[in-house]
């Protein structure tokens, strides 16, 4: 049993409308949202990075320190063998640390 021409026409219009909606979403969504890591939605400039490996007491696996030289920030990461994931250990704003270096530490 074949559908009548009016049902085919309605299905075709619905299919076209759905495809147009999906195409609009594919085009619009990348422009509508910013990444979670962006500060206030601002676009950051291209950076220069340095990496160094090291050890921290109490942690069996090594630690990777990544420094963003342009924005003067540092993050430390370690590999968790049990979960098989890279785990962030800490973050530092090096510019803020340097600005506060004139104060004596307790």
TAMO-V300814 format. One record per residue. N is the residue number from 1. RES is the residue in three letters. SS is DSSP state (H for helix, E for strand, C for the rest). PHI is phi in whole degrees, 0 to 359 (none if undefined). NEAR is the number of other ideal C-beta (glycine too) atoms within 12 Angstrom. Layout:
BEGIN
N:RES:SS:PHI:NEAR, N:RES:SS:PHI:NEAR
END
This chain:
BEGIN
1:UNK:C:none:4, 2:UNK:C:261:6, 3:UNK:C:293:11, 4:UNK:C:290:10, 5:UNK:H:301:10, 6:UNK:H:290:10, 7:UNK:H:291:13, 8:UNK:H:299:13, 9:UNK:H:296:13, 10:UNK:H:294:14, 11:UNK:H:296:15, 12:UNK:H:296:15, 13:UNK:H:296:14, 14:UNK:H:295:14, 15:UNK:H:295:14, 16:UNK:H:296:14, 17:UNK:H:297:14, 18:UNK:H:296:14, 19:UNK:H:296:14, 20:UNK:H:295:14, 21:UNK:H:295:14, 22:UNK:H:295:14, 23:UNK:H:297:13, 24:UNK:H:296:14, 25:UNK:H:294:15, 26:UNK:H:297:13, 27:UNK:H:282:12, 28:UNK:H:278:12, 29:UNK:H:300:12, 30:UNK:H:298:10, 31:UNK:H:276:10, 32:UNK:H:274:11, 33:UNK:C:239:11, 34:UNK:C:250:15, 35:UNK:C:289:12, 36:UNK:C:298:8, 37:UNK:C:283:15, 38:UNK:C:282:11, 39:UNK:H:281:13, 40:UNK:H:63:10, 41:UNK:H:78:12, 42:UNK:C:285:11, 43:UNK:C:273:11, 44:UNK:C:269:16, 45:UNK:C:285:10, 46:UNK:C:294:10, 47:UNK:C:244:14, 48:UNK:C:246:14, 49:UNK:E:242:18, 50:UNK:E:230:18, 51:UNK:E:230:18, 52:UNK:E:212:15, 53:UNK:E:260:16, 54:UNK:E:193:18, 55:UNK:C:232:16, 56:UNK:C:232:17, 57:UNK:C:302:7, 58:UNK:C:89:9, 59:UNK:C:242:19, 60:UNK:C:290:13, 61:UNK:C:280:22, 62:UNK:C:289:19, 63:UNK:E:240:27, 64:UNK:E:252:26, 65:UNK:E:255:26, 66:UNK:E:243:28, 67:UNK:E:248:23, 68:UNK:E:271:24, 69:UNK:C:291:17, 70:UNK:C:289:15, 71:UNK:C:260:23, 72:UNK:C:55:19, 73:UNK:E:229:27, 74:UNK:E:223:29, 75:UNK:E:230:25, 76:UNK:E:243:26, 77:UNK:E:229:25, 78:UNK:E:221:27, 79:UNK:E:266:20, 80:UNK:E:264:16, 81:UNK:C:294:13, 82:UNK:C:294:10, 83:UNK:C:270:10, 84:UNK:C:57:9, 85:UNK:E:228:12, 86:UNK:E:275:18, 87:UNK:E:247:19, 88:UNK:E:287:19, 89:UNK:E:261:24, 90:UNK:E:193:18, 91:UNK:E:225:19, 92:UNK:E:222:21, 93:UNK:E:267:18, 94:UNK:H:293:22, 95:UNK:H:295:17, 96:UNK:H:293:14, 97:UNK:H:295:16, 98:UNK:H:292:14, 99:UNK:H:293:11, 100:UNK:H:268:13, 101:UNK:H:285:11, 102:UNK:H:286:8, 103:UNK:C:276:9, 104:UNK:C:289:6, 105:UNK:C:273:7, 106:UNK:C:288:3
END
